[in-house]
Amino acid sequence: MVGERYRIVIRCPKCGEKYILRGKQNDEGEYETGFKQCVCGNNDDLKVDATPES
């Protein structure tokens, strides 16, 4: 469902940093969190896991 909030976990395989955010899914199926890039500068090779918030 579009507009439902998700718990987003973003992991950077380059430096091992982990971010836990909240966001919504847009019409294209992407998650909007405001996240731009990892502290190491990586913004392309990120692992994203999303679970709906209850």
MODELLER restraints for C-alpha pairs under 7 A, 6 or more apart:
rsr = mdl.restraints
at = mdl.atoms
rsr.add(forms.Gaussian(group=physical.xy_distance, feature=features.Distance(at['CA:2:A'], at['CA:25:A']), mean=5.79, stdev=0.5))
rsr.add(forms.Gaussian(group=physical.xy_distance, feature=features.Distance(at['CA:2:A'], at['CA:26:A']), mean=6.30, stdev=0.5))
rsr.add(forms.Gaussian(group=physical.xy_distance, feature=features.Distance(at['CA:2:A'], at['CA:27:A']), mean=6.83, stdev=0.5))
rsr.add(forms.Gaussian(group=physical.xy_distance, feature=features.Distance(at['CA:3:A'], at['CA:24:A']), mean=5.72, stdev=0.5))
rsr.add(forms.Gaussian(group=physical.xy_distance, feature=features.Distance(at['CA:3:A'], at['CA:25:A']), mean=6.37, stdev=0.5))
rsr.add(forms.Gaussian(group=physical.xy_distance, feature=features.Distance(at['CA:4:A'], at['CA:24:A']), mean=5.95, stdev=0.5))
rsr.add(forms.Gaussian(group=physical.xy_distance, feature=features.Distance(at['CA:5:A'], at['CA:22:A']), mean=6.76, stdev=0.5))
rsr.add(forms.Gaussian(group=physical.xy_distance, feature=features.Distance(at['CA:5:A'], at['CA:23:A']), mean=5.60, stdev=0.5))
rsr.add(forms.Gaussian(group=physical.xy_distance, feature=features.Distance(at['CA:5:A'], at['CA:24:A']), mean=4.90, stdev=0.5))
rsr.add(forms.Gaussian(group=physical.xy_distance, feature=features.Distance(at['CA:5:A'], at['CA:52:A']), mean=6.22, stdev=0.5))
rsr.add(forms.Gaussian(group=physical.xy_distance, feature=features.Distance(at['CA:5:A'], at['CA:53:A']), mean=5.90, stdev=0.5))
rsr.add(forms.Gaussian(group=physical.xy_distance, feature=features.Distance(at['CA:6:A'], at['CA:22:A']), mean=5.61, stdev=0.5))
rsr.add(forms.Gaussian(group=physical.xy_distance, feature=features.Distance(at['CA:6:A'], at['CA:23:A']), mean=5.32, stdev=0.5))
rsr.add(forms.Gaussian(group=physical.xy_distance, feature=features.Distance(at['CA:6:A'], at['CA:24:A']), mean=5.89, stdev=0.5))
rsr.add(forms.Gaussian(group=physical.xy_distance, feature=features.Distance(at['CA:6:A'], at['CA:50:A']), mean=6.07, stdev=0.5))
rsr.add(forms.Gaussian(group=physical.xy_distance, feature=features.Distance(at['CA:6:A'], at['CA:51:A']), mean=5.47, stdev=0.5))
rsr.add(forms.Gaussian(group=physical.xy_distance, feature=features.Distance(at['CA:6:A'], at['CA:52:A']), mean=4.35, stdev=0.5))
rsr.add(forms.Gaussian(group=physical.xy_distance, feature=features.Distance(at['CA:6:A'], at['CA:53:A']), mean=5.23, stdev=0.5))
rsr.add(forms.Gaussian(group=physical.xy_distance, feature=features.Distance(at['CA:7:A'], at['CA:21:A']), mean=5.98, stdev=0.5))
rsr.add(forms.Gaussian(group=physical.xy_distance, feature=features.Distance(at['CA:7:A'], at['CA:22:A']), mean=4.76, stdev=0.5))
rsr.add(forms.Gaussian(group=physical.xy_distance, feature=features.Distance(at['CA:7:A'], at['CA:23:A']), mean=6.65, stdev=0.5))
rsr.add(forms.Gaussian(group=physical.xy_distance, feature=features.Distance(at['CA:7:A'], at['CA:50:A']), mean=5.60, stdev=0.5))
rsr.add(forms.Gaussian(group=physical.xy_distance, feature=features.Distance(at['CA:7:A'], at['CA:51:A']), mean=5.33, stdev=0.5))
rsr.add(forms.Gaussian(group=physical.xy_distance, feature=features.Distance(at['CA:7:A'], at['CA:52:A']), mean=6.14, stdev=0.5))
rsr.add(forms.Gaussian(group=physical.xy_distance, feature=features.Distance(at['CA:7:A'], at['CA:53:A']), mean=6.08, stdev=0.5))
rsr.add(forms.Gaussian(group=physical.xy_distance, feature=features.Distance(at['CA:8:A'], at['CA:20:A']), mean=5.77, stdev=0.5))
rsr.add(forms.Gaussian(group=physical.xy_distance, feature=features.Distance(at['CA:8:A'], at['CA:21:A']), mean=5.04, stdev=0.5))
rsr.add(forms.Gaussian(group=physical.xy_distance, feature=features.Distance(at['CA:8:A'], at['CA:22:A']), mean=5.61, stdev=0.5))
rsr.add(forms.Gaussian(group=physical.xy_distance, feature=features.Distance(at['CA:8:A'], at['CA:23:A']), mean=6.74, stdev=0.5))
rsr.add(forms.Gaussian(group=physical.xy_distance, feature=features.Distance(at['CA:8:A'], at['CA:48:A']), mean=6.85, stdev=0.5))
rsr.add(forms.Gaussian(group=physical.xy_distance, feature=features.Distance(at['CA:8:A'], at['CA:49:A']), mean=5.76, stdev=0.5))
rsr.add(forms.Gaussian(group=physical.xy_distance, feature=features.Distance(at['CA:8:A'], at['CA:50:A']), mean=4.52, stdev=0.5))
rsr.add(forms.Gaussian(group=physical.xy_distance, feature=features.Distance(at['CA:8:A'], at['CA:51:A']), mean=6.71, stdev=0.5))
rsr.add(forms.Gaussian(group=physical.xy_distance, feature=features.Distance(at['CA:9:A'], at['CA:19:A']), mean=5.71, stdev=0.5))
rsr.add(forms.Gaussian(group=physical.xy_distance, feature=features.Distance(at['CA:9:A'], at['CA:20:A']), mean=4.62, stdev=0.5))
rsr.add(forms.Gaussian(group=physical.xy_distance, feature=features.Distance(at['CA:9:A'], at['CA:21:A']), mean=6.37, stdev=0.5))
rsr.add(forms.Gaussian(group=physical.xy_distance, feature=features.Distance(at['CA:9:A'], at['CA:48:A']), mean=5.79, stdev=0.5))
rsr.add(forms.Gaussian(group=physical.xy_distance, feature=features.Distance(at['CA:9:A'], at['CA:49:A']), mean=5.18, stdev=0.5))
rsr.add(forms.Gaussian(group=physical.xy_distance, feature=features.Distance(at['CA:9:A'], at['CA:50:A']), mean=6.37, stdev=0.5))
rsr.add(forms.Gaussian(group=physical.xy_distance, feature=features.Distance(at['CA:10:A'], at['CA:18:A']), mean=5.78, stdev=0.5))
rsr.add(forms.Gaussian(group=physical.xy_distance, feature=features.Distance(at['CA:10:A'], at['CA:19:A']), mean=5.09, stdev=0.5))
rsr.add(forms.Gaussian(group=physical.xy_distance, feature=features.Distance(at['CA:10:A'], at['CA:20:A']), mean=6.47, stdev=0.5))
rsr.add(forms.Gaussian(group=physical.xy_distance, feature=features.Distance(at['CA:10:A'], at['CA:46:A']), mean=6.59, stdev=0.5))
rsr.add(forms.Gaussian(group=physical.xy_distance, feature=features.Distance(at['CA:10:A'], at['CA:47:A']), mean=5.62, stdev=0.5))
rsr.add(forms.Gaussian(group=physical.xy_distance, feature=features.Distance(at['CA:10:A'], at['CA:48:A']), mean=4.63, stdev=0.5))
rsr.add(forms.Gaussian(group=physical.xy_distance, feature=features.Distance(at['CA:10:A'], at['CA:49:A']), mean=6.55, stdev=0.5))
rsr.add(forms.Gaussian(group=physical.xy_distance, feature=features.Distance(at['CA:11:A'], at['CA:17:A']), mean=5.93, stdev=0.5))
rsr.add(forms.Gaussian(group=physical.xy_distance, feature=features.Distance(at['CA:11:A'], at['CA:18:A']), mean=4.56, stdev=0.5))
rsr.add(forms.Gaussian(group=physical.xy_distance, feature=features.Distance(at['CA:11:A'], at['CA:19:A']), mean=6.44, stdev=0.5))
rsr.add(forms.Gaussian(group=physical.xy_distance, feature=features.Distance(at['CA:11:A'], at['CA:46:A']), mean=5.86, stdev=0.5))
rsr.add(forms.Gaussian(group=physical.xy_distance, feature=features.Distance(at['CA:11:A'], at['CA:47:A']), mean=5.11, stdev=0.5))
rsr.add(forms.Gaussian(group=physical.xy_distance, feature=features.Distance(at['CA:11:A'], at['CA:48:A']), mean=6.57, stdev=0.5))
rsr.add(forms.Gaussian(group=physical.xy_distance, feature=features.Distance(at['CA:12:A'], at['CA:18:A']), mean=6.50, stdev=0.5))
rsr.add(forms.Gaussian(group=physical.xy_distance, feature=features.Distance(at['CA:12:A'], at['CA:38:A']), mean=6.94, stdev=0.5))
rsr.add(forms.Gaussian(group=physical.xy_distance, feature=features.Distance(at['CA:12:A'], at['CA:46:A']), mean=5.06, stdev=0.5))
rsr.add(forms.Gaussian(group=physical.xy_distance, feature=features.Distance(at['CA:12:A'], at['CA:47:A']), mean=6.46, stdev=0.5))
rsr.add(forms.Gaussian(group=physical.xy_distance, feature=features.Distance(at['CA:13:A'], at['CA:46:A']), mean=6.72, stdev=0.5))
rsr.add(forms.Gaussian(group=physical.xy_distance, feature=features.Distance(at['CA:15:A'], at['CA:40:A']), mean=6.79, stdev=0.5))
rsr.add(forms.Gaussian(group=physical.xy_distance, feature=features.Distance(at['CA:21:A'], at['CA:33:A']), mean=6.68, stdev=0.5))
rsr.add(forms.Gaussian(group=physical.xy_distance, feature=features.Distance(at['CA:22:A'], at['CA:33:A']), mean=6.23, stdev=0.5))
rsr.add(forms.Gaussian(group=physical.xy_distance, feature=features.Distance(at['CA:23:A'], at['CA:31:A']), mean=6.25, stdev=0.5))
rsr.add(forms.Gaussian(group=physical.xy_distance, feature=features.Distance(at['CA:23:A'], at['CA:32:A']), mean=5.32, stdev=0.5))
rsr.add(forms.Gaussian(group=physical.xy_distance, feature=features.Distance(at['CA:23:A'], at['CA:33:A']), mean=4.58, stdev=0.5))
rsr.add(forms.Gaussian(group=physical.xy_distance, feature=features.Distance(at['CA:24:A'], at['CA:31:A']), mean=5.58, stdev=0.5))
rsr.add(forms.Gaussian(group=physical.xy_distance, feature=features.Distance(at['CA:24:A'], at['CA:32:A']), mean=5.41, stdev=0.5))
rsr.add(forms.Gaussian(group=physical.xy_distance, feature=features.Distance(at['CA:25:A'], at['CA:31:A']), mean=4.43, stdev=0.5))
rsr.add(forms.Gaussian(group=physical.xy_distance, feature=features.Distance(at['CA:25:A'], at['CA:32:A']), mean=6.11, stdev=0.5))
rsr.add(forms.Gaussian(group=physical.xy_distance, feature=features.Distance(at['CA:26:A'], at['CA:32:A']), mean=6.83, stdev=0.5))
rsr.add(forms.Gaussian(group=physical.xy_distance, feature=features.Distance(at['CA:36:A'], at['CA:43:A']), mean=6.68, stdev=0.5))
rsr.add(forms.Gaussian(group=physical.xy_distance, feature=features.Distance(at['CA:37:A'], at['CA:43:A']), mean=4.40, stdev=0.5))
